[in-house]
Amino acid sequence: KMINLELPDLPYSKDALAPYMSVETLELHHDKHHMAYVTNGNKFIKENNLNEESIEEVVKKSYNSIAPVFNNVSQHLNHMHFWEIMKNNPNGKIPSELENKINEDLGSIENMKEAFINAGIGQFGSGWCWLVLNNGKLEITKTPNAENPIVHGHIPLLGCDVWEHSYYVDYRNRRPDYLKAFVDNLVNWEKVSELYSNNV
């Protein structure tokens, strides 16, 4: 049977991420933008008679072949990750297993944060920046538009949305300020650590 995408509830109230991400941003981003990916994704899955087992399979199959399906379903996957990976967590502590791995593969927590921010700044136009696991090693990557790292065989551990709708209300055109606020104050490091542990 066909996959049916559903808009997940946010795992926190809409005011939970303030002042780093406002109620207005979450209302627009979750209730309107993410909802549109779900609605359009379901429409295009049906039109293309796709009956893959999972959302991930739909994303991999439609990559570089069925753009309307890919764009909406991959964005749905990206956003499900994005909501889960955030909490109001100023200077949140990184669990030690993940911290050790970051130090080993990326030099230091500071280096990792800086590389993550720079990847987000360096993504021209819309897209995402990521901390991924690639063949057992942590890497910082960026992807254009809707692209999820799974299409490159990477496992996404932490993704940040750099489409303008993710930050324009709160930061206007200051993408670097948004990325810094995100990586310093909005990451649910326990969740990132859990994703890491489940995939090593």
Phi and psi restraints in degrees (value plus and minus 20) as a CYANA .aco file:
   2 MET   PHI     -96.0   -56.0
   2 MET   PSI     124.0   164.0
   3 ILE   PHI     -85.8   -45.8
   3 ILE   PSI     118.1   158.1
   4 ASN   PHI    -139.4   -99.4
   4 ASN   PSI      95.9   135.9
   5 LEU   PHI     -95.8   -55.8
   5 LEU   PSI     122.8   162.8
   6 GLU   PHI    -153.0  -113.0
   6 GLU   PSI     121.8   161.8
   7 LEU   PHI     -91.7   -51.7
   7 LEU   PSI     100.1   140.1
   8 PRO   PHI     -96.4   -56.4
   8 PRO   PSI     131.3   171.3
   9 ASP   PHI     -88.8   -48.8
   9 ASP   PSI     129.5   169.5
  10 LEU   PHI     -86.5   -46.5
  10 LEU   PSI     123.1   163.1
  11 PRO   PHI     -99.8   -59.8
  11 PRO   PSI      -7.0    33.0
  12 TYR   PHI    -175.0  -135.0
  12 TYR   PSI     149.1   189.1
  13 SER   PHI     -94.4   -54.4
  13 SER   PSI     141.9   181.9
  14 LYS   PHI     -89.0   -49.0
  14 LYS   PSI     -36.2     3.8
  15 ASP   PHI    -117.6   -77.6
  15 ASP   PSI     -15.8    24.2
  16 ALA   PHI     -89.4   -49.4
  16 ALA   PSI     -44.8    -4.8
  17 LEU   PHI    -118.5   -78.5
  17 LEU   PSI     -21.0    19.0
  18 ALA   PHI     -86.1   -46.1
  18 ALA   PSI     129.1   169.1
  19 PRO   PHI    -106.5   -66.5
  19 PRO   PSI     -17.3    22.7
  20 TYR   PHI     -96.9   -56.9
  20 TYR   PSI     -49.9    -9.9
  21 MET   PHI    -164.7  -124.7
  21 MET   PSI     104.0   144.0
  22 SER   PHI    -105.0   -65.0
  22 SER   PSI     144.4   184.4
  23 VAL   PHI     -75.6   -35.6
  23 VAL   PSI     -64.2   -24.2
  24 GLU   PHI     -81.1   -41.1
  24 GLU   PSI     -62.5   -22.5
  25 THR   PHI     -81.5   -41.5
  25 THR   PSI     -66.4   -26.4
  26 LEU   PHI     -86.1   -46.1
  26 LEU   PSI     -55.9   -15.9
  27 GLU   PHI     -83.1   -43.1
  27 GLU   PSI     -65.8   -25.8
  28 LEU   PHI     -88.5   -48.5
  28 LEU   PSI     -66.3   -26.3
  29 HIS   PHI     -93.6   -53.6
  29 HIS   PSI     -68.3   -28.3
  30 HIS   PHI     -99.4   -59.4
  30 HIS   PSI     -74.2   -34.2
  31 ASP   PHI     -92.8   -52.8
  31 ASP   PSI     -49.5    -9.5
  32 LYS   PHI    -125.9   -85.9
  32 LYS   PSI     -80.3   -40.3
  33 HIS   PHI     -85.1   -45.1
  33 HIS   PSI     -72.4   -32.4
  34 HIS   PHI     -83.8   -43.8
  34 HIS   PSI     -59.8   -19.8
  35 MET   PHI     -78.7   -38.7
  35 MET   PSI     -58.8   -18.8
  36 ALA   PHI     -84.6   -44.6
  36 ALA   PSI     -58.2   -18.2
  37 TYR   PHI     -83.4   -43.4
  37 TYR   PSI     -59.5   -19.5
  38 VAL   PHI     -84.9   -44.9
  38 VAL   PSI     -70.9   -30.9
  39 THR   PHI     -80.2   -40.2
  39 THR   PSI     -70.2   -30.2
  40 ASN   PHI     -88.9   -48.9
  40 ASN   PSI     -58.3   -18.3
  41 GLY   PHI     -78.4   -38.4
  41 GLY   PSI     -66.8   -26.8
  42 ASN   PHI     -82.0   -42.0
  42 ASN   PSI     -61.1   -21.1
  43 LYS   PHI     -81.2   -41.2
  43 LYS   PSI     -66.9   -26.9
  44 PHE   PHI     -93.4   -53.4
  44 PHE   PSI     -52.1   -12.1
  45 ILE   PHI     -80.8   -40.8
  45 ILE   PSI     -65.4   -25.4
  46 LYS   PHI     -83.8   -43.8
  46 LYS   PSI     -68.5   -28.5
  47 GLU   PHI     -79.9   -39.9
  47 GLU   PSI     -50.8   -10.8
  48 ASN   PHI    -119.4   -79.4
  48 ASN   PSI     -12.8    27.2
  49 ASN   PHI      29.7    69.7
  49 ASN   PSI      25.6    65.6
  50 LEU   PHI    -106.7   -66.7
  50 LEU   PSI     110.0   150.0
  51 ASN   PHI    -150.4  -110.4
  51 ASN   PSI      24.2    64.2
  52 GLU   PHI     -83.0   -43.0
  52 GLU   PSI     141.4   181.4
  53 GLU   PHI     -92.4   -52.4
  53 GLU   PSI     -51.3   -11.3
  54 SER   PHI    -163.9  -123.9
  54 SER   PSI     143.8   183.8
  55 ILE   PHI     -79.4   -39.4
  55 ILE   PSI     -60.4   -20.4
  56 GLU   PHI     -79.8   -39.8
  56 GLU   PSI     -62.0   -22.0
  57 GLU   PHI     -84.3   -44.3
  57 GLU   PSI     -60.0   -20.0
  58 VAL   PHI     -80.6   -40.6
  58 VAL   PSI     -64.5   -24.5
  59 VAL   PHI     -81.4   -41.4
  59 VAL   PSI     -67.6   -27.6
  60 LYS   PHI     -84.6   -44.6
  60 LYS   PSI     -61.3   -21.3
  61 LYS   PHI     -88.1   -48.1
  61 LYS   PSI     -57.3   -17.3
  62 SER   PHI    -106.9   -66.9
  62 SER   PSI     -30.7     9.3
  63 TYR   PHI     -79.5   -39.5
  63 TYR   PSI     108.3   148.3
  64 ASN   PHI      40.4    80.4
  64 ASN   PSI      -5.6    34.4
  65 SER   PHI    -153.5  -113.5
  65 SER   PSI     -67.0   -27.0
  66 ILE   PHI    -142.8  -102.8
  66 ILE   PSI      65.6   105.6
  67 ALA   PHI     -74.5   -34.5
  67 ALA   PSI     -67.0   -27.0
  68 PRO   PHI     -81.3   -41.3
  68 PRO   PSI     -58.2   -18.2
  69 VAL   PHI     -86.0   -46.0
  69 VAL   PSI     -72.3   -32.3
  70 PHE   PHI     -76.9   -36.9
  70 PHE   PSI     -70.1   -30.1
  71 ASN   PHI     -77.4   -37.4
  71 ASN   PSI     -61.8   -21.8
  72 ASN   PHI    -102.6   -62.6
  72 ASN   PSI     -62.1   -22.1
  73 VAL   PHI     -93.4   -53.4
  73 VAL   PSI     -58.1   -18.1
  74 SER   PHI     -87.2   -47.2
  74 SER   PSI     -58.4   -18.4
  75 GLN   PHI     -84.4   -44.4
  75 GLN   PSI     -56.0   -16.0
  76 HIS   PHI     -81.2   -41.2
  76 HIS   PSI     -67.0   -27.0
  77 LEU   PHI     -80.9   -40.9
  77 LEU   PSI     -65.9   -25.9
  78 ASN   PHI     -77.1   -37.1
  78 ASN   PSI     -64.9   -24.9
  79 HIS   PHI     -93.4   -53.4
  79 HIS   PSI     -54.1   -14.1
  80 MET   PHI     -79.2   -39.2
  80 MET   PSI     -60.1   -20.1
  81 HIS   PHI     -85.4   -45.4
  81 HIS   PSI     -67.6   -27.6
  82 PHE   PHI     -77.3   -37.3
  82 PHE   PSI     -68.3   -28.3
  83 TRP   PHI     -82.5   -42.5
  83 TRP   PSI     -61.2   -21.2
  84 GLU   PHI     -89.0   -49.0
  84 GLU   PSI     -49.2    -9.2
  85 ILE   PHI    -106.2   -66.2
  85 ILE   PSI     -22.9    17.1
  86 MET   PHI    -127.7   -87.7
  86 MET   PSI     128.5   168.5
  87 LYS   PHI    -178.8  -138.8
  87 LYS   PSI     144.4   184.4
  88 ASN   PHI     -98.4   -58.4
  88 ASN   PSI      83.1   123.1
  89 ASN   PHI    -164.2  -124.2
  89 ASN   PSI      40.6    80.6
  90 PRO   PHI     -75.7   -35.7
  90 PRO   PSI     109.0   149.0
  91 ASN   PHI      29.6    69.6
  91 ASN   PSI      19.1    59.1
  92 GLY   PHI     -79.9   -39.9
  92 GLY   PSI     123.8   163.8
  93 LYS   PHI    -101.2   -61.2
  93 LYS   PSI     118.8   158.8
  94 ILE   PHI    -111.6   -71.6
  94 ILE   PSI     103.7   143.7
  95 PRO   PHI     -71.8   -31.8
  95 PRO   PSI     125.3   165.3
  96 SER   PHI     -82.9   -42.9
  96 SER   PSI     -56.5   -16.5
  97 GLU   PHI     -80.0   -40.0
  97 GLU   PSI     -65.5   -25.5
  98 LEU   PHI     -90.0   -50.0
  98 LEU   PSI     -59.9   -19.9
  99 GLU   PHI     -79.3   -39.3
  99 GLU   PSI     -64.6   -24.6
 100 ASN   PHI     -80.9   -40.9
 100 ASN   PSI     -61.4   -21.4
 101 LYS   PHI     -86.5   -46.5
 101 LYS   PSI     -60.5   -20.5
 102 ILE   PHI     -81.7   -41.7
 102 ILE   PSI     -66.5   -26.5
 103 ASN   PHI     -80.0   -40.0
 103 ASN   PSI     -61.3   -21.3
 104 GLU   PHI     -87.0   -47.0
 104 GLU   PSI     -66.9   -26.9
 105 ASP   PHI    -111.1   -71.1
 105 ASP   PSI     -49.1    -9.1
 106 LEU   PHI    -142.2  -102.2
 106 LEU   PSI     -12.7    27.3
 107 GLY   PHI      74.0   114.0
 107 GLY   PSI     -70.2   -30.2
 108 SER   PHI    -190.4  -150.4
 108 SER   PSI     146.5   186.5
 109 ILE   PHI     -81.0   -41.0
 109 ILE   PSI     -63.5   -23.5
 110 GLU   PHI     -78.2   -38.2
 110 GLU   PSI     -66.6   -26.6
 111 ASN   PHI     -79.4   -39.4
 111 ASN   PSI     -64.2   -24.2
 112 MET   PHI     -81.5   -41.5
 112 MET   PSI     -67.1   -27.1
 113 LYS   PHI     -83.1   -43.1
 113 LYS   PSI     -62.5   -22.5
 114 GLU   PHI     -84.7   -44.7
 114 GLU   PSI     -63.3   -23.3
 115 ALA   PHI     -84.9   -44.9
 115 ALA   PSI     -58.0   -18.0
 116 PHE   PHI     -84.4   -44.4
 116 PHE   PSI     -68.5   -28.5
 117 ILE   PHI     -80.2   -40.2
 117 ILE   PSI     -65.1   -25.1
 118 ASN   PHI     -85.3   -45.3
 118 ASN   PSI     -54.7   -14.7
 119 ALA   PHI     -83.5   -43.5
 119 ALA   PSI     -61.4   -21.4
 120 GLY   PHI     -87.0   -47.0
 120 GLY   PSI     -59.3   -19.3
 121 ILE   PHI     -88.2   -48.2
 121 ILE   PSI     -58.3   -18.3
 122 GLY   PHI     -98.9   -58.9
 122 GLY   PSI     -29.0    11.0
 123 GLN   PHI     -97.5   -57.5
 123 GLN   PSI      83.7   123.7
 124 PHE   PHI     -89.8   -49.8
 124 PHE   PSI     111.3   151.3
 125 GLY   PHI      54.1    94.1
 125 GLY   PSI    -170.1  -130.1
 126 SER   PHI    -103.4   -63.4
 126 SER   PSI     134.4   174.4
 127 GLY   PHI     139.1   179.1
 127 GLY   PSI    -176.6  -136.6
 128 TRP   PHI    -161.7  -121.7
 128 TRP   PSI     134.2   174.2
 129 CYS   PHI    -139.9   -99.9
 129 CYS   PSI     131.4   171.4
 130 TRP   PHI    -161.0  -121.0
 130 TRP   PSI     130.4   170.4
 131 LEU   PHI    -125.8   -85.8
 131 LEU   PSI      98.7   138.7
 132 VAL   PHI    -145.3  -105.3
 132 VAL   PSI     143.5   183.5
 133 LEU   PHI    -125.2   -85.2
 133 LEU   PSI     100.9   140.9
 134 ASN   PHI    -144.8  -104.8
 134 ASN   PSI      89.5   129.5
 135 ASN   PHI      30.9    70.9
 135 ASN   PSI      25.4    65.4
 136 GLY   PHI      62.0   102.0
 136 GLY   PSI     -22.3    17.7
 137 LYS   PHI    -134.2   -94.2
 137 LYS   PSI     122.7   162.7
 138 LEU   PHI     -97.3   -57.3
 138 LEU   PSI     117.6   157.6
 139 GLU   PHI    -160.7  -120.7
 139 GLU   PSI     133.8   173.8
 140 ILE   PHI    -120.2   -80.2
 140 ILE   PSI     108.1   148.1
 141 THR   PHI    -154.8  -114.8
 141 THR   PSI     152.1   192.1
 142 LYS   PHI    -157.6  -117.6
 142 LYS   PSI     133.6   173.6
 143 THR   PHI    -154.5  -114.5
 143 THR   PSI     125.0   165.0
 144 PRO   PHI    -100.0   -60.0
 144 PRO   PSI     130.2   170.2
 145 ASN   PHI      30.8    70.8
 145 ASN   PSI    -137.1   -97.1
 146 ALA   PHI    -114.6   -74.6
 146 ALA   PSI     -21.7    18.3
 147 GLU   PHI     -81.9   -41.9
 147 GLU   PSI     108.7   148.7
 148 ASN   PHI    -120.4   -80.4
 148 ASN   PSI     123.1   163.1
 149 PRO   PHI     -76.5   -36.5
 149 PRO   PSI     -41.3    -1.3
 150 ILE   PHI     -80.7   -40.7
 150 ILE   PSI     -44.6    -4.6
 151 VAL   PHI     -90.5   -50.5
 151 VAL   PSI     -33.7     6.3
 152 HIS   PHI    -126.5   -86.5
 152 HIS   PSI      -9.6    30.4
 153 GLY   PHI      57.5    97.5
 153 GLY   PSI      -5.5    34.5
 154 HIS   PHI    -115.6   -75.6
 154 HIS   PSI     134.4   174.4
 155 ILE   PHI    -124.7   -84.7
 155 ILE   PSI      94.9   134.9
 156 PRO   PHI     -93.4   -53.4
 156 PRO   PSI     108.3   148.3
 157 LEU   PHI    -127.8   -87.8
 157 LEU   PSI     -54.2   -14.2
 158 LEU   PHI    -169.6  -129.6
 158 LEU   PSI      99.2   139.2
 159 GLY   PHI    -144.4  -104.4
 159 GLY   PSI     121.6   161.6
 160 CYS   PHI    -144.0  -104.0
 160 CYS   PSI     110.5   150.5
 161 ASP   PHI     -99.6   -59.6
 161 ASP   PSI      98.1   138.1
 162 VAL   PHI    -128.2   -88.2
 162 VAL   PSI      -1.1    38.9
 163 TRP   PHI     -85.2   -45.2
 163 TRP   PSI     126.5   166.5
 164 GLU   PHI     -79.3   -39.3
 164 GLU   PSI     -52.9   -12.9
 165 HIS   PHI     -83.9   -43.9
 165 HIS   PSI     -36.1     3.9
 166 SER   PHI     -97.6   -57.6
 166 SER   PSI     -41.3    -1.3
 167 TYR   PHI    -157.7  -117.7
 167 TYR   PSI     -30.4     9.6
 168 TYR   PHI     -83.4   -43.4
 168 TYR   PSI     -58.0   -18.0
 169 VAL   PHI     -80.3   -40.3
 169 VAL   PSI     -63.1   -23.1
 170 ASP   PHI    -110.6   -70.6
 170 ASP   PSI     -51.8   -11.8
 171 TYR   PHI    -143.6  -103.6
 171 TYR   PSI     -17.4    22.6
 172 ARG   PHI      31.3    71.3
 172 ARG   PSI    -148.5  -108.5
 173 ASN   PHI    -111.4   -71.4
 173 ASN   PSI      -7.4    32.6
 174 ARG   PHI    -110.8   -70.8
 174 ARG   PSI      50.4    90.4
 175 ARG   PHI     -76.9   -36.9
 175 ARG   PSI     -61.4   -21.4
 176 PRO   PHI     -78.2   -38.2
 176 PRO   PSI     -58.8   -18.8
 177 ASP   PHI     -85.2   -45.2
 177 ASP   PSI     -60.7   -20.7
 178 TYR   PHI     -82.1   -42.1
 178 TYR   PSI     -66.8   -26.8
 179 LEU   PHI     -83.6   -43.6
 179 LEU   PSI     -59.6   -19.6
 180 LYS   PHI     -86.4   -46.4
 180 LYS   PSI     -63.9   -23.9
 181 ALA   PHI     -80.4   -40.4
 181 ALA   PSI     -60.7   -20.7
 182 PHE   PHI     -82.2   -42.2
 182 PHE   PSI     -75.0   -35.0
 183 VAL   PHI     -91.0   -51.0
 183 VAL   PSI     -47.1    -7.1
 184 ASP   PHI    -107.9   -67.9
 184 ASP   PSI     -47.6    -7.6
 185 ASN   PHI    -149.5  -109.5
 185 ASN   PSI     -34.6     5.4
 186 LEU   PHI    -136.1   -96.1
 186 LEU   PSI     -18.6    21.4
 187 VAL   PHI    -107.7   -67.7
 187 VAL   PSI     109.9   149.9
 188 ASN   PHI    -106.5   -66.5
 188 ASN   PSI      67.3   107.3
 189 TRP   PHI     -85.5   -45.5
 189 TRP   PSI     -47.0    -7.0
 190 GLU   PHI     -82.2   -42.2
 190 GLU   PSI     -60.9   -20.9
 191 LYS   PHI     -87.4   -47.4
 191 LYS   PSI     -62.8   -22.8
 192 VAL   PHI     -80.4   -40.4
 192 VAL   PSI     -63.0   -23.0
 193 SER   PHI     -83.9   -43.9
 193 SER   PSI     -59.8   -19.8
 194 GLU   PHI     -83.2   -43.2
 194 GLU   PSI     -64.2   -24.2
 195 LEU   PHI     -81.2   -41.2
 195 LEU   PSI     -60.5   -20.5
 196 TYR   PHI     -82.2   -42.2
 196 TYR   PSI     -71.2   -31.2
 197 SER   PHI     -80.7   -40.7
 197 SER   PSI     -56.8   -16.8
 198 ASN   PHI     -90.9   -50.9
 198 ASN   PSI     -34.0     6.0
 199 ASN   PHI    -138.5   -98.5
 199 ASN   PSI      -9.2    30.8
